[in-house]
Amino acid sequence: MESLKKYDFLIVGSGLAGSLLANELLNYGQKILVFEDLSMKSSSMVAGGMVNPVTGKYLAKTWLIEELFGLLFDYYRGLELDFKASFFHQTGLFRPFANEESKINFLNQIEKHQLKDYIKVLEDTSAFSPHFEANLGGMFTEKAGWLDVPILLTKIKEKLKSNDSFNAGKFDHIRLKIENEGFYYEDIFAEKIIFCEGFNVINNPFFSWLPFNPVKGETLLGTIKDYEIKPIVNQGKWIMPLGGDKVRVGATYSWHELDFENTENGKEELLFNVQKVLKTAFEVTSQQAGVRPSTKDRRPILGKHPAYKYMYIFNGLGTKGVSLAPYFVKQLLDFIFQQKDINPEANIERHYALYS
Ligand SMILES: Cc1cc2nc3c(=O)[nH]c(=O)nc-3n(C[C@H](O)[C@H](O)[C@H](O)COP(=O)(O)OP(=O)(O)OC[C@H]3O[C@@H](n4cnc5c(N)ncnc54)[C@H](O)[C@@H]3O)c2cc1C
C-alpha cells in the first residue's frame, strides 16, 4: 500500500473527449493519469474536424446551436493561445446551388428557418469559378471551419507527458478494483475514473449496455493543382483546403463493417461525388477510415455510472465531436465539481432503465 501512486482522476482514452477533459483537469490543478493505447485506432485522428452550424439538405440548425457556437470559437482560439500553435481554422463554408430547383428550395428554407444570421446568399461566386460550377450562386456560412484535431491532441499529449500524466498502455477493465474510497488498478489509486473510449466503449464491461450506434467514415487526402480557395466547399460531400494544393475530401457514412480499414467503395463514392462538383482534377494521395462513436438518439452520453458514484463516462460525440466537446466538457466538470445538472438530452441518466 505504501508504494501506491495516488491520483484524483484516471481517464481512459485520449481522443478529443479524453484530451479536452484531461487538459481542463490539469488546468484545475487535479492530479490525473490518462491511459491511451497507442496501438488502438482513434476516430479523432482521422476526423475532418469540421464545424458547421447548419447542415444537410433541409438546412437543419445544429442541436444547441446558440450554446455550442457561442462557445467553440473562443474555446479553440484560447487553446491556440495556450499552446502557442495554430490548429483552428475559421474558413467559412460555401455551398454552390446545384440547379434552379434546389436554389429555390434553399432560399425558402433560409426564410422559413430564419437562418439569416448563419447563412448569406452569394450571387458573385467568381472566386470559386476556377474549380467549381457555381453560376447559380450559393450559400455562405461564415461561422464554419475546421479543427486540426491531431495537432491539438499532440499538444495536449506533450503537456500530459511533461506532467507525468500519460500512460501509453491499454487499460484492462478486469484489473480495476472498485472500493468505497475509490479505484485501485495495479499500483495506482484514484478517487474518480472517467471513460472516454470512443467506439471502443463496446468492450467496456461497465458501459457496454449503452445504446451506441457507431458509424464508419472514410475521407480522401489529395491535391488539386493551383487550388487557392479558402473556404470549405460542400455539395453532398465536402472539400476542405489544407494549405497549398492539399485538400481533404469527405466523408462517407456506413453502419456496416465497423472497422478502421479503407475500402474501394468508400473511395469510389467520394471520387464520384467530388468529380460531379469539381471542374479540375483531384489526385488522391491517401485514404483514411474511422468509426464515429454515435448513439441511437444522436446525442452524447455523459455523467455517472448508475451503480458507482465516482465512475463517469464522456462519449457519444458522434459526427460532431468538435462542435459538441467544448460545451459538454464544461457540463461534465460542472456536474462533478459543482453538482450542476447535465443537459437531460445528453445525461446518461436517460438510459439508466437499460442497466441491469
Ligand atoms: C471519417 C471521419 C470524419 C469525421 N469528421 C468529423 C468532422 O468533420 N467534424 C467533427 O466534429 N467530427 C468528425 N468526426 C467525428 C469525430 O472524430 C468524433 O466525434 C470524435 O473524434 C470522437 O472522439 P472520442 O475521444 O470520443 O473518440 P476517439 O477519438 O475514438 O478516442 C478514443 C480513444 O480511446 C482510446 N482507448 C479506447 N479504449 C482504450 C483502452 N481500453 N485503453 C487505452 N485507451 C483506450 C483509443 O485508443 C482512442 O484513442 C469524424 C469521424 C470520422 C471517422
Ligand as a Chemical Component Dictionary entry (heavy atoms), coordinates in Angstrom:
data_LIG
# 
_chem_comp.id                   LIG 
_chem_comp.type                 NON-POLYMER 
_chem_comp.pdbx_formal_charge   0 
_chem_comp.three_letter_code    LIG 
# 
loop_
_chem_comp_atom.comp_id 
_chem_comp_atom.atom_id 
_chem_comp_atom.alt_atom_id 
_chem_comp_atom.type_symbol 
_chem_comp_atom.charge 
_chem_comp_atom.model_Cartn_x 
_chem_comp_atom.model_Cartn_y 
_chem_comp_atom.model_Cartn_z 
_chem_comp_atom.pdbx_ordinal 
LIG C1  C1  C 0 -14.016 9.858  -41.238 1  
LIG C2  C2  C 0 -14.456 10.681 -40.073 2  
LIG C3  C3  C 0 -14.683 12.039 -40.264 3  
LIG C4  C4  C 0 -15.096 12.818 -39.196 4  
LIG N1  N1  N 0 -15.281 14.152 -39.398 5  
LIG C5  C5  C 0 -15.683 14.936 -38.384 6  
LIG C6  C6  C 0 -15.862 16.326 -38.587 7  
LIG O1  O1  O 0 -15.657 16.843 -39.681 8  
LIG N2  N2  N 0 -16.259 17.093 -37.529 9  
LIG C7  C7  C 0 -16.491 16.526 -36.289 10 
LIG O2  O2  O 0 -16.850 17.257 -35.365 11 
LIG N3  N3  N 0 -16.327 15.207 -36.077 12 
LIG C8  C8  C 0 -15.941 14.411 -37.096 13 
LIG N4  N4  N 0 -15.774 13.069 -36.881 14 
LIG C9  C9  C 0 -16.166 12.527 -35.571 15 
LIG C10 C10 C 0 -15.082 12.725 -34.519 16 
LIG O3  O3  O 0 -13.942 12.012 -34.925 17 
LIG C11 C11 C 0 -15.590 12.225 -33.158 18 
LIG O4  O4  O 0 -16.767 12.875 -32.778 19 
LIG C12 C12 C 0 -14.563 12.431 -32.036 20 
LIG O5  O5  O 0 -13.269 12.488 -32.523 21 
LIG C13 C13 C 0 -14.707 11.337 -31.001 22 
LIG O6  O6  O 0 -13.700 11.479 -30.032 23 
LIG P1  P1  P 0 -13.579 10.450 -28.812 24 
LIG O7  O7  O 0 -12.480 10.945 -27.976 25 
LIG O8  O8  O 0 -14.917 10.231 -28.187 26 
LIG O9  O9  O 0 -13.192 9.037  -29.508 27 
LIG P2  P2  P 0 -11.811 8.575  -30.164 28 
LIG O10 O10 O 0 -11.198 9.662  -30.936 29 
LIG O11 O11 O 0 -12.071 7.309  -30.894 30 
LIG O12 O12 O 0 -10.855 8.310  -28.937 31 
LIG C14 C14 C 0 -10.974 7.217  -28.081 32 
LIG C15 C15 C 0 -9.579  6.863  -27.607 33 
LIG O13 O13 O 0 -9.660  5.941  -26.538 34 
LIG C16 C16 C 0 -8.581  5.044  -26.646 35 
LIG N5  N5  N 0 -8.971  3.825  -25.919 36 
LIG C17 C17 C 0 -10.135 3.143  -26.042 37 
LIG N6  N6  N 0 -10.145 2.090  -25.212 38 
LIG C18 C18 C 0 -8.976  2.127  -24.523 39 
LIG C19 C19 C 0 -8.395  1.299  -23.519 40 
LIG N7  N7  N 0 -9.037  0.219  -23.020 41 
LIG N8  N8  N 0 -7.166  1.616  -23.045 42 
LIG C20 C20 C 0 -6.491  2.694  -23.520 43 
LIG N9  N9  N 0 -7.007  3.515  -24.468 44 
LIG C21 C21 C 0 -8.228  3.237  -24.973 45 
LIG C22 C22 C 0 -8.407  4.819  -28.137 46 
LIG O14 O14 O 0 -7.094  4.417  -28.432 47 
LIG C23 C23 C 0 -8.722  6.204  -28.678 48 
LIG O15 O15 O 0 -7.560  6.979  -28.858 49 
LIG C24 C24 C 0 -15.330 12.243 -37.916 50 
LIG C25 C25 C 0 -15.071 10.885 -37.734 51 
LIG C26 C26 C 0 -14.636 10.105 -38.794 52 
LIG C27 C27 C 0 -14.370 8.655  -38.554 53 
# 
loop_
_chem_comp_bond.comp_id 
_chem_comp_bond.atom_id_1 
_chem_comp_bond.atom_id_2 
_chem_comp_bond.value_order 
_chem_comp_bond.pdbx_ordinal 
LIG C1  C2  SING 1  
LIG C2  C3  SING 2  
LIG C2  C26 DOUB 3  
LIG C3  C4  DOUB 4  
LIG C4  N1  SING 5  
LIG C4  C24 SING 6  
LIG N1  C5  DOUB 7  
LIG C5  C6  SING 8  
LIG C5  C8  SING 9  
LIG C6  O1  DOUB 10 
LIG C6  N2  SING 11 
LIG N2  C7  SING 12 
LIG C7  O2  DOUB 13 
LIG C7  N3  SING 14 
LIG N3  C8  DOUB 15 
LIG C8  N4  SING 16 
LIG N4  C9  SING 17 
LIG N4  C24 SING 18 
LIG C9  C10 SING 19 
LIG C10 O3  SING 20 
LIG C10 C11 SING 21 
LIG C11 O4  SING 22 
LIG C11 C12 SING 23 
LIG C12 O5  SING 24 
LIG C12 C13 SING 25 
LIG C13 O6  SING 26 
LIG O6  P1  SING 27 
LIG P1  O7  DOUB 28 
LIG P1  O8  SING 29 
LIG P1  O9  SING 30 
LIG O9  P2  SING 31 
LIG P2  O10 DOUB 32 
LIG P2  O11 SING 33 
LIG P2  O12 SING 34 
LIG O12 C14 SING 35 
LIG C14 C15 SING 36 
LIG C15 O13 SING 37 
LIG C15 C23 SING 38 
LIG O13 C16 SING 39 
LIG C16 N5  SING 40 
LIG C16 C22 SING 41 
LIG N5  C17 SING 42 
LIG N5  C21 SING 43 
LIG C17 N6  DOUB 44 
LIG N6  C18 SING 45 
LIG C18 C19 SING 46 
LIG C18 C21 DOUB 47 
LIG C19 N7  SING 48 
LIG C19 N8  DOUB 49 
LIG N8  C20 SING 50 
LIG C20 N9  DOUB 51 
LIG N9  C21 SING 52 
LIG C22 O14 SING 53 
LIG C22 C23 SING 54 
LIG C23 O15 SING 55 
LIG C24 C25 DOUB 56 
LIG C25 C26 SING 57 
LIG C26 C27 SING 58 
# 
